[in-house]
Amino acid sequence: MPPTTPTAPTAFPGGAELFRLGADVAHLNHGSFGAVPVPVARVHRRLTEEAAADPDAFFLGVPDRLAEARARIAVHLGADPDGIALVTNATEAAGLALDTLRLAPDDEVLVTDHGYGTVVAAAARRARVVTVSLDPALADGEAVRKAVLAGLTPRTRVALLDQISSPTARPIATPGLLADLAARGVTTVVDGAHAPGMLPDPLAGAPDLWFGNLHKWAYAPPGSAVLAVAPAHRGRVPAPVPSWEDDRGFPRAVEYRATADYTGLLAAPEGLDLIASLGPGRVRAHNSALAGYGAELLAALPGVRALPADERLAMRALRLPAGLARTQAEAEALREEVAARLGFRVLVWSWPGGGGIRASGQIYNVSAEYERLAAALRPLLDGR
């Protein structure tokens, strides 16, 4: 029986007009940095102008305005506004989360080989890291759960796990796995970099510490993220620098860094408000359908294999033909070749023996972009 042609999703009404992406490259990689919608960029620009016009008034008011922004963000995340702090990115949040736990050099932090490089490096600076290997082709969440639990040792104090792995777009820190780890006395730290704006309940499973970027799927300006901390740990979260908010404790002591650029954080709630106005369910359904469509087209290319996917997600990962993107350097070179020669921005990730490609879907994307990518990628891969 011949393969069926996937049905192309319709464009999101007005989606492309909300962004100002350049026309020379098709941006199919929202999952890496995110693009800022025009209304959010407008607010961000206005805040920058306000800070320039009267620096004294602006900076004296920053701590209270951060608290107001945090309260707005908490509503969208379903979080306790006193239990989250605004930080600049997931890597910074990872360091703060791990420092909160006062790890000893012989304590073990369990990670997986799908973990984000700088987050894993943050753990390795503080304790002994034990890496669980997860085959990208593992069939389902139950297989992931068993592999992670099998990697525990008597010295495992912390499990630092991706909510959604960045390269392979695989859910790892599911509520069921978090419950299993908690029952074994393991502190759970979740890297939810991709969760805000993509998942309806980013804090599902109630991890001990969780962090997520707002500048990816939540439409915030760059340098906007959240660290969420369970009540038992809030009194031990270290301030990143000494400041005049130190005596206020968490979260204010974490948020305020004296003279810094707070404009992105103050504009961050606008991105989540925009998603709410567009309809979060509509945005998520569109983005996941578009990513799935792109994955089906790419999986039809010779030697390309789709990996198990969660249909809720706006990212899909596929393995490239064996021998491609075996190292980080090879992956970066292929990524830049796809951008320069073909005009597409995608993530190419490395893996021993051969890496893969990850495509994202966002409301500014249309199905024709994935069709063009599949058509352009075929001769490039054939030439390898």
N, C-alpha and C positions, 0 to 999 in steps of 0.2 A: 504494500500500500504506500503511495507516495506521501511524503511529509506534507502536513497542512500548513498553509500560510497563516501566520499569526495575524490577528485583527489589530489594526493600528488604532490606538486611543485617540480621541479627539483632543484638540488643543484646549487648554484652560482659558476661558474667556478673559481677555485683558491681561493675562499673565505676563506675556513678553513686554508689554508696555510699562510694567511696574519696575523694570530694570533697565540699566544702561550699559549692557555688555557690548563689547566691540563686535563688529560684523565680520571681522577677518578670521575668527576662530569660533567653532561651535563648542560651547562650554558644557560638556557632559560630565563634569567632575565637581558638582556642587559639594560633594562630601568632603573635599579637601579643605577648602577655605570658606566657601559660601560667598554668595554675591549679595550686596546690600540693596534692598528695594529703594526706589526713589523717595518715597515719603519718609522712610527712616533716615536716609542720607540727608534729607532736608532738615530734619530735627537735629541731627548730629552737627551739621554745619552751623545751625543757629546757636547751638550750645558753644561751639568753638568761638563764634563771634562774640557771644556774651562774655566768655572768659577773657578775651582780648580787650574788650571795652572797659571792664572794671574788674581786674584780677582780684583785688581785695575782697569785694563783695562775693565774687564767685567762689573763691577758695574757702572763705569763712563759712559759706553755706553748704559746702560739699558733704560733710558727714550726714546732715539731716536729709539732704536730697538723695544721697545713696540709700538711706533707710526707706525713703518713699519709693524709690525705684525698686528696691528689693521686695517691698510689700506687693507691688504690682506684679512682679515676676513670680512671686510665691503663689499667687492665685492661679496663674496659668500652669504651674508645675504641680499644683496640689501639695504644696510644701508649707511647713510652719515658717513664717517670716523671720522668727527668731532663731530658726535652726539652719538657715542658709546664709552664706556670705558671698558677696560679689568679688570675683577675682579676675585675672586677665586671661587665663587659658587653662586647659586641662593639665598641662605639665606642671604649672605652678601649683595647682590644686593638689596634684599627686604628692608633691613634696610636703605641702602643709599637712595633708592627711597622714602621711607616714610619720612625720615629726610629731604629730599628735599622739601616736601610739608608743613613743619612747622605746624604740626597738633596740635590743642589744645586738652586738655583732654576731652572736651565735643563733639568734632567732632566725627562723626560716620564713621567707615570704614566697608563697606559691604563685607563679605566673604561668601563662601559656605562651607557646611560640607564635601565637597570633597577636600578642600584645604590642601596643604602640611603643616604638623604640625608646623614646625619651622618657616615657612613663616607667618602663622596665628599668631603664638606667637610673631613674630616681630611687627605685627600690634597691638596686645593687649598690648604691652609695651608702645605704643605711643598714643593710643586713645581708644575710646569706640568701641568695635567690635560687629557688628550685623551679626548673622549667618543665612543665608538662607538655609533651608533644601531642598535638591534635592534627590528625590527617585532615587536610582541607575537604576531603571527600567523605568525611564521616556522615552517616546517613541522616541522623536526626539529633534532637536535643538530648534524648536519653543516652545516646552514645557519648556525647560531650560530657554529660553529667557523670557517667561512670568513669570516664578517663580522668576527669579532674579529681574525683574522690579517691581514685586509685593512686594519685600522686601525693596524697597527704602522708606525712611522716609524724612521729611523736613530737618533733620539734617545730612543726608548722604552727606559726602563731597567726599569720595573716594570709588571706587569699586575695590577691589583687587581680581582678578579672574584668575583661571588657564586657560591657552590656551588649554592645554590637562591635565585633572586631572591625578595625578600620580597613585592613586590606581585603579580607575575605567576606565581609558583610554577614557574619554569622553571629546570632545570639549565643552568648556564653553564660553570663551571670543571670540566669533565669530565676524567678521567685522560688521554684522548687529546689534548685541547687543552693541558693542562699540559705534556705531553711535547713538543708542537709548540713551545710557548713556550720551554721550557728549551733545546731544540735551537737556538733562535735567540738564545740568550744573554740572555733576558728573565727577570728575577727574578719569581717568582710569589707573590702574596699572596692568599689565599683567605678570603673572608667566608663562613664556614660557620655563620652564626647559627642556621639551622634544622636543621643536620645531626645533632648529638648527640641520640640518642633516636629519630630518624626514619630515619636511614640505617644500615645494618648496618656500614659501613666508612667512618666520617666522614673519615678522613685519606687516602682513596684518591687516588692520583696523586702522593703525596709532594711537595706544594708546599713552597716555601722557608719560608714562614710561613703559618700557618692560625689562625683563631680561630673559636670557636663558643660560643653561649650554652647554659648548662645550665638556665636558668630558663624555657625554652620547652618543648621536647618531652622533656627529660630529667628533668622533675618536680622541679627544685631550687627553693629559695626565690629571690625576686628578688635581683638583684645577684650572680649566679653565672655565671662564664664561664671559658673556657680559651684560652690562647695557646700554640700549638705552634710550635716553632722547630727548623729543621734544624741539625745539628751545626755547620756552617760559620758560622752567624750567632749562636750562643748567647753568645759572648763579648762581643757588642756590644749586647745588649738593655739599654736604660737602665732604671734603677730609677725608678718614678714619683715617689718622694720619697726624700730621704736617710733612712736608717734604720740601726739597729744590726745589720742583716743584710747591709749593703752588701758587706762583705768576703767574704761567702759566694758572691757571684755569682749567675748564673741557675741555678735559678728562684727561690731564696729571696729574693734582693734585690728581685725584682719583686713577690713575694707580700706581703711584710711592709710595712705602711704605718704603723707605730707604733700609736697608739691609734685604732683604727677598729672597725667592726662586722664581725667575722669569722664570725658565727654562721651566716649563710647559706652561706658557702663550706664550713664544717665539716659542715653538714647535707647538702650537695649529693650526696655519694656515696649517700645513702639513696634518692634518686630513681632513680638508675640501678640500684641493688640491687632496688628494687621492680619496675622493668621486667623485670629478669632473673627475678624470682620469678613474674611473670605470664606470662612467655614472650615474648621480644622479637619473635619471628616472628608470634605471635598478635596482639600489640598493633599491629604495623605493618600486618598484613593487614586487621585490623578498621578501623583509622583510614583507610587508603587507600580501602578499599571504600566506607566511609561518605561520604568526601569526593567520590568519584566518583559516588555515588548522588545526592548533593545537586546536583552540577554538572549531571547529566542532567536533573533536575527544573527547575533554573533555566534551562537552555538551551532549554527548551520555551516560555519566556515570549517574547512578541513583542519583537523587537529585541535580544534577548540572545543572544550568540554565545559558545560555549565556545572557549577557546584550547587549542592543543596542550598535552597534559598528559603527565606521567610517572606511570604507574600505581603506582609505588612510593610516591608522596608522599601525605601526609595533608592536602594543600592543593590546591585547584583554583581557577583564575582564569577569569573570563568578562568579555567586553566588554559594557557597558551600551549602551542605545540612544544613538545619536549625539547629542551636545549635553549629555549629563549628565556631571558630574564632570570638567569640562575643566581645572579648576585645583585646587590643594590646598584652597583655601577651599571650593569647591563640593563637593569630595569629603568634607570633614569635615562640612559641613552635612548632606549626604545620609546619611552614616553615623549622625549623631546623630538624624536624623529616623527612620531605620529602627529605632533603639533606642527612642526615645521613643514613637513612634506604633505600631510593630509589635511591639516587645518582643524584638528580636533583636540580638545583637552579631555583626557581620561587619566585614570590612575593605572600605572603598570607596577605590579608588586613582584618582589623577588621571592624565590623559593628554591631550595636545593633541587637540582635536576630540571627545573623549569618553573617559571612563575606564572603570573596571570594578569588579567585586566579587570578593572572594576568600572562600571558605568553607573552614573546616577541619573535620577529623573527629578526635574524641578518644574515649577509652573511656567517658566520661560522657555522650556524645551518643547519641541514638537516631534512627532514620530518620524518625519522626513529626515531629521538629523541622524537618527540611528540607522535609517536605511542607507544614507550616504556613507556613514562610518563603516557599515558592514561591506558595502561595495568597494570602498577605498582600501579597507584593510586586507581584503583577499589577495590582491596582487603583491602587497608588501610582505605578507606571510609566505606566499608562494615563492618569493625570492629568497627566502631563508633556507 
